[in-house]
C-alpha cells in the first residue's frame, strides 16, 4: 500500500527534493538519508537492470519487479516511472494496480508514442491530447488506495511547444492527476509560465546536462513547483566513480592507492549483513 506521508507532505505544501534510485545499493543509501520522497528513475533502472537505453525496451514485468524490490528495501515513500503504462487503456489499469500492489506511493505516466524515449533526448513524439488524458482518467479511477498518487507527464514541449504542453497539463489535472510533470521546459521563464498556468502540484525534472536549467530549491518553489526530482544525479556520480577506479586498476594493476573508499564494513552494514549474522548465530547447529 502507498505510504500516506507523501500525500500529506504535498497537502502541507512542503517542498520535496527526491533523489533518483536505480538499484538496491542506491535505494538503501537514499532511504537512510531522511528524504521525504525518492524517485525510481526509468533511465537508471533500465540501465542498471538491463544495461540498455531507456527507449521502450524495458517491459512492465521488468519494471514492476524492480518496484517491488525497492518497496521491500525502502521505508521512504517513492514515486516510480511507468513510461506510457506499457500499452493501451487496459495496460494502464493493469500497470497502476500492479505498481500499487508492489508498494510504491506514486506512479508516473507519460503521453509519448510507443516505443517511448527518455526525456531530454531527441525524437520524442506524443499521442493525441484527448487519448493521453483518457489514460490519466483510467489510471486515477483504477487505483484502490486514495494515498496512491498519479503523476501525469507530458513530453509535448519539445516537439509541439510550450502552449500545447500547458494545455495538456491542465487536461491531465482535470482527468484526475495529483501531480503535473511538464517535461523539459527550456528556460526559467518557461518554468514560471507553467507555474502560473497550472493550479496543481508541479514536478521539476532536474537533469544535469539536460534541456531544463537546474535551479535551487527555493527558486523552484517560488516558480510554483512542489517537488524536484534528481533522477540522474546518483547514477552519474556512480558511473564517474566506477570509471575512475577501474581506470586506476587497469593502469596500475592494483587498488592500493584507491584506499577503501566507502568502506567494506560500512557496505556490509548497509546491505544488512549484521541481521544475517545474528540469524546464523541464533540458529547455529547445536544451539
SULSUL-V728149 format. One record per helix or strand of 3 or more residues. SS is the DSSP state (alpha for helix, beta for strand). FROM is the first residue (numbers start at 1). TO is the last residue. If there is no record, write none. Layout:
SS/FROM/TO, SS/FROM/TO
//
This chain:
alpha/4/11, beta/16/21, alpha/24/31, beta/37/40, alpha/42/50, alpha/60/73, beta/78/81, alpha/89/102, beta/106/110, alpha/129/142, beta/149/154, alpha/156/160, alpha/162/175, beta/179/182, alpha/188/197, beta/201/205, alpha/217/222, beta/227/230, alpha/233/252, alpha/256/258, alpha/264/270, alpha/273/282
//
